[in-house]
Amino acid sequence: MNIFKKHFIRYQSPAIVWALVIFILSSLPDIPGPRLNVRFEDKLDHIVAYAILGFLICRALWYQSRFPGWRQAYARAALILGILYGISDEFHQAFIPGRFSDPWDVLADAIGILLGVVIFKFLLAKTTQTES
């Protein structure tokens, strides 16, 4: 296996797989699993799922070498890509029986993406300081 395939599998594919998980879950009329029964639980779910996506998109962009401009602007690109994905996910849900499109979910998605970017930047800075 060449270095590009190894690199893709290690750094880029997790973001793609997580985006697919979000897509599959949003295709279900009801998401299975335990519920906390707390106020705004749905928004918290969106924030957590999209924070993971934001982190993984940052990681994918940072560790790729094919498009140097994307690496330089990885945080901005991750925000844009993640928010656009959240918008497309809400549009997609409008066509799923039992689901509906909610602009407040897009806001929760955007907050999650931002949180994932901030966490990635923090860990990257910490790692860079340790290596120095």
C-alpha positions as a Markdown table, in Angstrom:
| # | Residue | x | y | z |
|---|---|---|---|---|
| 1 | Met | 0.0 | 0.0 | 0.0 |
| 2 | Asn | 1.5 | 3.3 | -1.0 |
| 3 | Ile | 1.9 | 6.3 | 1.4 |
| 4 | Phe | -1.1 | 8.2 | 0.0 |
| 5 | Lys | -3.5 | 5.3 | 0.6 |
| 6 | Lys | -2.2 | 4.9 | 4.2 |
| 7 | His | -2.4 | 8.6 | 4.8 |
| 8 | Phe | -6.0 | 8.7 | 3.4 |
| 9 | Ile | -7.1 | 5.8 | 5.5 |
| 10 | Arg | -5.6 | 7.2 | 8.7 |
| 11 | Tyr | -6.5 | 10.9 | 8.4 |
| 12 | Gln | -9.2 | 11.5 | 5.8 |
| 13 | Ser | -11.4 | 8.5 | 6.0 |
| 14 | Pro | -12.5 | 9.0 | 9.6 |
| 15 | Ala | -14.2 | 12.3 | 8.7 |
| 16 | Ile | -15.9 | 10.7 | 5.7 |
| 17 | Val | -17.1 | 7.7 | 7.8 |
| 18 | Trp | -18.4 | 10.0 | 10.6 |
| 19 | Ala | -20.3 | 12.1 | 8.0 |
| 20 | Leu | -21.8 | 8.9 | 6.7 |
| 21 | Val | -22.8 | 7.9 | 10.3 |
| 22 | Ile | -24.6 | 11.3 | 10.7 |
| 23 | Phe | -26.3 | 10.8 | 7.3 |
| 24 | Ile | -27.5 | 7.3 | 8.2 |
| 25 | Leu | -28.7 | 8.4 | 11.6 |
| 26 | Ser | -30.6 | 11.4 | 10.1 |
| 27 | Ser | -32.2 | 9.0 | 7.7 |
| 28 | Leu | -33.9 | 7.1 | 10.5 |
| 29 | Pro | -37.4 | 8.3 | 11.7 |
| 30 | Asp | -36.2 | 7.8 | 15.3 |
| 31 | Ile | -32.7 | 7.4 | 16.5 |
| 32 | Pro | -32.3 | 4.3 | 18.7 |
| 33 | Gly | -30.5 | 4.4 | 22.0 |
| 34 | Pro | -30.9 | 5.7 | 25.5 |
| 35 | Arg | -32.2 | 9.1 | 26.1 |
| 36 | Leu | -31.3 | 11.5 | 29.0 |
| 37 | Asn | -34.7 | 13.2 | 28.9 |
| 38 | Val | -33.2 | 16.6 | 29.5 |
| 39 | Arg | -34.2 | 19.9 | 28.0 |
| 40 | Phe | -32.7 | 20.6 | 24.6 |
| 41 | Glu | -31.3 | 17.1 | 24.4 |
| 42 | Asp | -31.7 | 17.1 | 20.6 |
| 43 | Lys | -29.6 | 20.2 | 20.3 |
| 44 | Leu | -26.9 | 18.7 | 22.6 |
| 45 | Asp | -26.9 | 15.6 | 20.3 |
| 46 | His | -26.3 | 17.9 | 17.3 |
| 47 | Ile | -23.5 | 19.8 | 19.1 |
| 48 | Val | -21.7 | 16.6 | 20.1 |
| 49 | Ala | -22.0 | 14.9 | 16.7 |
| 50 | Tyr | -20.9 | 18.0 | 14.8 |
| 51 | Ala | -18.0 | 18.7 | 17.3 |
| 52 | Ile | -16.7 | 15.3 | 16.4 |
| 53 | Leu | -17.2 | 16.1 | 12.7 |
| 54 | Gly | -15.5 | 19.5 | 13.0 |
| 55 | Phe | -12.5 | 17.9 | 14.8 |
| 56 | Leu | -12.2 | 15.2 | 12.1 |
| 57 | Ile | -12.5 | 17.6 | 9.2 |
| 58 | Cys | -9.7 | 19.7 | 10.8 |
| 59 | Arg | -7.6 | 16.6 | 11.2 |
| 60 | Ala | -8.2 | 15.5 | 7.6 |
| 61 | Leu | -7.3 | 18.9 | 6.2 |
| 62 | Trp | -4.3 | 19.4 | 8.4 |
| 63 | Tyr | -2.8 | 16.0 | 7.5 |
| 64 | Gln | -3.3 | 16.2 | 3.8 |
| 65 | Ser | -0.6 | 17.4 | 1.4 |
| 66 | Arg | -2.4 | 17.5 | -1.9 |
| 67 | Phe | -3.9 | 21.0 | -1.4 |
| 68 | Pro | -1.5 | 23.2 | 0.5 |
| 69 | Gly | -4.0 | 26.1 | 0.7 |
| 70 | Trp | -6.5 | 23.9 | 2.5 |
| 71 | Arg | -3.9 | 23.1 | 5.2 |
| 72 | Gln | -3.1 | 26.8 | 5.7 |
| 73 | Ala | -6.8 | 27.6 | 6.1 |
| 74 | Tyr | -7.9 | 24.3 | 7.7 |
| 75 | Ala | -9.9 | 25.9 | 10.5 |
| 76 | Arg | -11.9 | 28.2 | 8.1 |
| 77 | Ala | -12.3 | 25.4 | 5.6 |
| 78 | Ala | -13.6 | 23.0 | 8.3 |
| 79 | Leu | -16.1 | 25.6 | 9.5 |
| 80 | Ile | -17.4 | 26.2 | 6.0 |
| 81 | Leu | -17.5 | 22.5 | 5.1 |
| 82 | Gly | -19.1 | 21.4 | 8.4 |
| 83 | Ile | -21.8 | 24.1 | 8.4 |
| 84 | Leu | -22.6 | 23.3 | 4.7 |
| 85 | Tyr | -22.9 | 19.7 | 5.7 |
| 86 | Gly | -25.2 | 20.6 | 8.6 |
| 87 | Ile | -27.4 | 22.6 | 6.2 |
| 88 | Ser | -27.5 | 19.8 | 3.7 |
| 89 | Asp | -28.4 | 17.3 | 6.5 |
| 90 | Glu | -31.3 | 19.4 | 7.6 |
| 91 | Phe | -32.5 | 19.7 | 4.0 |
| 92 | His | -32.2 | 15.9 | 3.7 |
| 93 | Gln | -34.3 | 15.4 | 6.9 |
| 94 | Ala | -37.1 | 17.3 | 5.3 |
| 95 | Phe | -37.7 | 14.3 | 3.1 |
| 96 | Ile | -37.6 | 11.6 | 5.8 |
| 97 | Pro | -40.9 | 10.5 | 7.2 |
| 98 | Gly | -41.1 | 11.3 | 11.0 |
| 99 | Arg | -38.3 | 13.9 | 10.7 |
| 100 | Phe | -38.4 | 17.6 | 10.0 |
| 101 | Ser | -35.9 | 20.3 | 9.1 |
| 102 | Asp | -35.1 | 22.7 | 11.9 |
| 103 | Pro | -33.0 | 25.9 | 11.5 |
| 104 | Trp | -32.1 | 25.7 | 15.2 |
| 105 | Asp | -30.5 | 22.3 | 14.5 |
| 106 | Val | -28.3 | 24.1 | 11.9 |
| 107 | Leu | -27.2 | 26.5 | 14.6 |
| 108 | Ala | -26.5 | 23.6 | 17.0 |
| 109 | Asp | -24.5 | 22.0 | 14.2 |
| 110 | Ala | -22.5 | 25.2 | 13.6 |
| 111 | Ile | -21.8 | 25.5 | 17.4 |
| 112 | Gly | -20.6 | 21.8 | 17.3 |
| 113 | Ile | -18.3 | 22.4 | 14.3 |
| 114 | Leu | -16.8 | 25.5 | 16.0 |
| 115 | Leu | -16.3 | 23.5 | 19.2 |
| 116 | Gly | -14.5 | 20.7 | 17.2 |
| 117 | Val | -12.3 | 23.3 | 15.5 |
| 118 | Val | -11.4 | 24.9 | 18.8 |
| 119 | Ile | -10.5 | 21.6 | 20.4 |
| 120 | Phe | -8.4 | 20.6 | 17.4 |
| 121 | Lys | -6.5 | 23.9 | 17.4 |
| 122 | Phe | -5.9 | 23.6 | 21.1 |
| 123 | Leu | -4.6 | 20.1 | 20.8 |
| 124 | Leu | -2.5 | 21.0 | 17.8 |
| 125 | Ala | -0.9 | 24.0 | 19.7 |
| 126 | Lys | -0.3 | 21.8 | 22.7 |
| 127 | Thr | 1.4 | 19.1 | 20.5 |
| 128 | Thr | 3.4 | 21.7 | 18.7 |
| 129 | Gln | 4.6 | 23.2 | 22.1 |
| 130 | Thr | 5.6 | 19.8 | 23.3 |
| 131 | Glu | 7.6 | 19.0 | 20.2 |
| 132 | Ser | 9.6 | 22.3 | 20.5 |
